[in-house]
């Protein structure tokens, strides 16, 4: 496998494990790009204020994506997996009874 292919598959594997990381990155770059585009029509707003607003929006999006990712991970670890384990135990018990 080529050097680039290894990194691409590693990125895709990590993205599947944590789907909110690429969402956070995409949102960050979209907000920064949009605010940089809007910079030419900022009117009377000072440059520093405009840049601070851009930073706060981008960071807010990333923090929101991270929060959703943590909630998603906790849901999978504490709700979905225990249900699956309980169902597997029940199925195993039923299989033993029928033998």
C-alpha positions as CSV (number, residue, x, y, z in Angstrom):
1,X,0.0,0.0,0.0
2,X,1.3,3.5,-0.8
3,X,2.2,6.1,1.8
4,X,-0.8,8.3,0.9
5,X,-3.2,5.3,1.0
6,X,-2.2,4.5,4.5
7,X,-2.9,7.9,5.8
8,X,-6.2,8.1,3.8
9,X,-7.4,4.9,5.3
10,X,-6.3,6.0,8.7
11,X,-8.3,9.2,8.3
12,X,-11.3,7.4,7.1
13,X,-11.2,5.0,10.0
14,X,-10.9,7.8,12.5
15,X,-13.7,9.7,10.8
16,X,-16.0,6.6,11.1
17,X,-15.1,6.2,14.8
18,X,-15.7,9.9,15.5
19,X,-18.0,11.3,12.8
20,X,-18.3,14.7,14.4
21,X,-14.5,15.5,13.9
22,X,-14.8,16.0,10.1
23,X,-18.1,17.9,10.7
24,X,-16.4,20.3,13.1
25,X,-13.5,20.8,10.8
26,X,-15.7,21.5,7.8
27,X,-17.9,23.9,9.8
28,X,-14.8,25.7,11.0
29,X,-13.4,26.2,7.6
30,X,-16.8,27.1,6.2
31,X,-17.3,29.8,8.8
32,X,-13.8,31.2,8.4
33,X,-14.2,31.3,4.6
34,X,-17.6,32.9,4.8
35,X,-16.5,35.6,7.3
36,X,-13.4,36.3,5.2
37,X,-15.6,36.8,2.2
38,X,-17.9,39.1,4.1
39,X,-14.9,41.2,5.3
40,X,-15.0,43.5,2.3
41,X,-18.6,44.5,3.2
42,X,-18.2,44.9,6.9
43,X,-19.1,48.5,6.8
44,X,-18.0,50.6,9.8
45,X,-17.0,47.6,11.9
46,X,-13.4,47.6,13.0
47,X,-11.2,44.8,11.5
48,X,-10.3,43.5,15.0
49,X,-14.0,43.2,16.0
50,X,-14.8,41.4,12.7
51,X,-12.0,38.9,13.3
52,X,-13.0,38.3,16.9
53,X,-16.5,37.6,15.8
54,X,-15.2,35.2,13.2
55,X,-13.0,33.4,15.7
56,X,-15.9,33.1,18.3
57,X,-18.3,31.7,15.7
58,X,-15.7,29.2,14.4
59,X,-14.7,28.1,17.9
60,X,-18.4,27.8,18.9
61,X,-19.1,25.5,16.0
62,X,-16.2,23.3,16.8
63,X,-17.1,23.1,20.5
64,X,-20.7,22.3,19.6
65,X,-19.5,19.5,17.3
66,X,-17.2,18.1,20.0
67,X,-20.1,18.2,22.5
68,X,-22.4,16.3,20.1
69,X,-19.6,13.8,19.5
70,X,-19.1,13.2,23.2
71,X,-22.9,12.7,23.6
72,X,-23.0,10.3,20.7
73,X,-20.1,8.4,22.1
74,X,-21.7,8.1,25.5
75,X,-25.0,7.1,24.0
76,X,-23.2,4.2,22.1
77,X,-21.1,3.2,25.1
78,X,-23.8,3.3,27.9
79,X,-27.1,2.7,26.1
80,X,-26.6,0.8,22.8
81,X,-23.8,-1.6,23.8
82,X,-25.4,-2.7,27.1
83,X,-28.7,-3.4,25.2
84,X,-26.8,-5.5,22.7
85,X,-25.0,-7.4,25.4
86,X,-28.2,-8.0,27.3
87,X,-29.9,-9.4,24.2
88,X,-26.9,-11.6,23.5
89,X,-27.1,-13.0,27.1
90,X,-30.8,-13.6,26.7
91,X,-30.3,-15.4,23.4
92,X,-27.6,-17.5,24.9
93,X,-29.9,-18.5,27.8
94,X,-32.7,-19.4,25.4
95,X,-30.3,-21.5,23.3
96,X,-29.2,-23.4,26.4
97,X,-32.8,-24.0,27.5
98,X,-33.7,-25.4,24.1
99,X,-30.8,-27.9,24.0
